[in-house]
Amino acid sequence: MKKGLEKFNELVDAFGKLPGVGKKSAARFAYFVSMQDSFAGLRLAQCIEDAARFIKRCERCGGLSENEICDICADEARDKSMIAIVESPRDILVFEQNGIYEGLYFVLDEIDDGAINRLKSMIELNKATEIIFAFTPGLNTDALMLYVEDKLGMSELKFSKIAQGVPTGVSLENVDMLSLLKALESRTKA
């Protein structure tokens, strides 16, 4: 763009750095918050600043929190016998938005001894009896699950993983071979 619109161009560039936002969308967002609804732009700026200042990782599970311990870990009504291991704090949001799981979570986004030790501490603190692997299906995830099981070395724990296979409402011709194979391997009685 021409000179004189440096601030607008910086805003377009900032929006363009967000995942899934292309140049056209970035320009639309920039125009909207600067010209169409500047109040919404100021509100957005305040929300971004607050999020950057106050949102951090829970010290226990690694999920998003505004406190040292997140509301999920602090909730005495949660089923502490189950811990779902997820890949990202975003995965916790998906489970919680749908209200389909009442247990605890643990974010395993790094594979190192520190993460395994934090997981062991969480298991012991909550007297958990089941670990649920809630990973995105892939070739590496089975190896990761075996690695975690081996590192935990707790024979009294039950290990399970979320089911994989054919999504509801999807035609078999549109299912990839790995998902179809997993669906066959994980078949249940009708």
VOGU-3710 file (C-alpha; in Angstrom, 3 decimals, decimal comma):
1> mkkglekfne> 0,000/0,000/0,000  0,947/3,627/-0,310  2,785/5,614/2,304  0,699/7,234/4,974  -1,066/4,029/5,974  1,748/2,496/7,994  -0,437/1,815/11,058  -3,133/0,192/8,922  -0,539/-1,947/7,125  0,965/-2,990/10,465
11> lvdafgklpg> -2,501/-4,015/11,648  -3,096/-6,047/8,467  0,302/-7,718/8,948  -0,531/-8,491/12,597  -3,861/-10,103/11,675  -2,135/-11,973/8,835  0,165/-13,694/11,325  -2,798/-15,445/12,966  -3,319/-19,089/11,923  -5,820/-19,477/9,111
21> vgkksaarfa> -5,995/-15,763/8,296  -5,024/-14,819/4,750  -4,277/-11,376/3,309  -7,877/-10,612/2,331  -9,285/-11,615/5,712  -6,538/-9,689/7,494  -7,404/-6,560/5,510  -11,139/-7,013/6,269  -10,436/-7,409/9,985  -8,145/-4,371/10,007
31> yfvsmqdsfa> -10,709/-2,250/8,186  -13,499/-3,386/10,503  -11,702/-2,618/13,779  -10,226/0,657/12,578  -13,080/2,121/10,523  -16,383/0,290/10,934  -16,404/-0,373/14,672  -13,470/1,217/16,430  -15,070/0,415/19,815  -14,889/-3,292/18,927
41> glrlaqcied> -11,257/-2,738/17,940  -10,434/-1,154/21,289  -12,269/-3,946/23,105  -10,355/-6,548/21,082  -7,060/-4,838/21,912  -7,937/-4,863/25,631  -8,910/-8,552/25,521  -5,669/-9,455/23,753  -3,627/-7,489/26,284  -5,453/-9,112/29,221
51> aarfikrcer> -5,026/-12,584/27,741  -1,305/-12,037/27,170  -0,854/-10,758/30,739  -3,057/-13,123/32,717  -3,417/-16,466/30,925  -0,738/-19,004/31,750  -0,299/-22,742/32,077  -1,724/-24,627/35,047  1,148/-25,898/37,176  -0,473/-29,340/37,489
61> cgglseneic> -2,005/-30,204/34,128  -0,501/-27,678/31,706  -3,917/-26,398/30,613  -4,882/-22,738/30,328  -5,483/-20,873/33,554  -5,577/-17,431/35,109  -4,291/-18,894/38,390  -1,453/-21,215/39,373  -3,907/-24,141/39,444  -6,724/-24,216/36,867
71> dicadeardk> -10,403/-24,516/37,775  -10,514/-28,106/36,479  -7,667/-29,320/38,707  -9,112/-27,406/41,678  -12,655/-28,742/41,178  -13,344/-31,306/43,908  -16,351/-32,626/41,964  -14,183/-33,883/39,068  -13,511/-37,608/38,733  -9,892/-37,699/39,872
81> smiaivespr> -9,531/-41,398/39,081  -9,164/-40,618/35,351  -6,542/-38,473/33,637  -6,839/-37,836/29,913  -3,470/-37,089/28,336  -3,849/-34,576/25,500  -1,425/-32,973/23,059  -2,379/-29,340/23,550  -4,268/-27,060/25,962  -6,680/-26,480/23,046
91> dilvfeqngi> -7,710/-30,152/23,294  -8,937/-29,540/26,840  -11,119/-26,706/25,544  -12,703/-29,065/22,984  -13,590/-31,634/25,675  -14,868/-28,982/28,085  -16,964/-27,107/25,505  -18,781/-30,345/24,756  -19,137/-31,400/28,399  -18,357/-35,012/27,539
101> yeglyfvlde> -15,673/-35,795/30,120  -15,624/-35,324/33,897  -12,075/-36,425/34,700  -8,780/-34,537/34,828  -6,340/-33,711/32,022  -2,616/-33,621/31,449  -1,022/-31,783/28,515  1,893/-33,761/27,093  3,277/-31,384/24,487  6,902/-32,140/25,332
111> iddgainrlk> 8,413/-35,569/25,788  11,023/-35,273/28,517  11,692/-36,519/32,029  10,246/-33,334/33,540  6,873/-33,898/31,868  6,820/-37,571/32,895  7,674/-36,633/36,497  4,865/-34,019/36,568  2,475/-36,675/35,235  3,594/-39,157/37,916
121> smielnkate> 3,056/-36,503/40,591  -0,419/-35,768/39,265  -1,310/-39,467/39,251  -0,107/-39,894/42,834  -1,734/-36,665/44,092  -5,134/-37,669/42,699  -4,786/-41,427/43,262  -5,696/-41,885/39,593  -6,412/-45,413/38,383  -6,843/-44,818/34,630
131> iifaftpgln> -4,848/-42,977/32,002  -6,745/-42,161/28,803  -4,647/-41,242/25,771  -6,632/-38,628/23,830  -4,194/-38,065/20,971  -4,802/-37,289/17,333  -4,506/-40,640/15,540  -1,224/-41,076/13,717  1,694/-43,402/13,254  3,745/-41,818/16,041
141> tdalmlyved> 1,040/-41,807/18,692  1,122/-45,571/19,335  4,864/-45,358/20,007  4,306/-42,345/22,264  1,662/-44,210/24,267  3,998/-47,195/24,761  6,796/-44,827/25,799  4,600/-43,134/28,414  3,323/-46,474/29,753  6,899/-47,734/30,067
151> klgmselkfs> 8,157/-44,534/31,731  5,329/-44,478/34,255  6,074/-48,036/35,320  2,876/-48,203/37,362  1,357/-51,630/36,870  -1,766/-50,768/38,864  -2,800/-48,165/36,270  -5,305/-48,975/33,546  -4,310/-47,521/30,171  -6,821/-46,805/27,425
161> kiaqgvptgv> -7,100/-44,615/24,356  -9,969/-42,835/22,680  -11,581/-44,821/19,882  -10,507/-44,216/16,319  -12,096/-44,994/13,016  -14,914/-43,922/10,766  -16,545/-40,606/11,743  -20,329/-40,511/12,013  -22,052/-39,500/8,790  -18,991/-39,938/6,560
171> slenvdmlsl> -19,144/-42,275/3,574  -16,562/-45,068/3,572  -15,235/-43,859/0,229  -14,203/-40,612/1,956  -12,334/-42,273/4,834  -8,551/-42,550/4,709  -7,020/-46,018/4,882  -5,467/-45,559/8,352  -8,841/-44,570/9,846  -10,559/-47,470/8,101
181> lkalesrtka> -7,897/-49,891/9,360  -8,259/-48,560/12,932  -12,050/-48,885/12,679  -11,723/-52,533/11,675  -9,200/-53,268/14,413  -11,329/-51,525/17,063  -14,627/-53,030/15,968  -17,199/-53,797/18,653  -20,103/-56,203/18,921  -23,231/-54,897/17,163
//
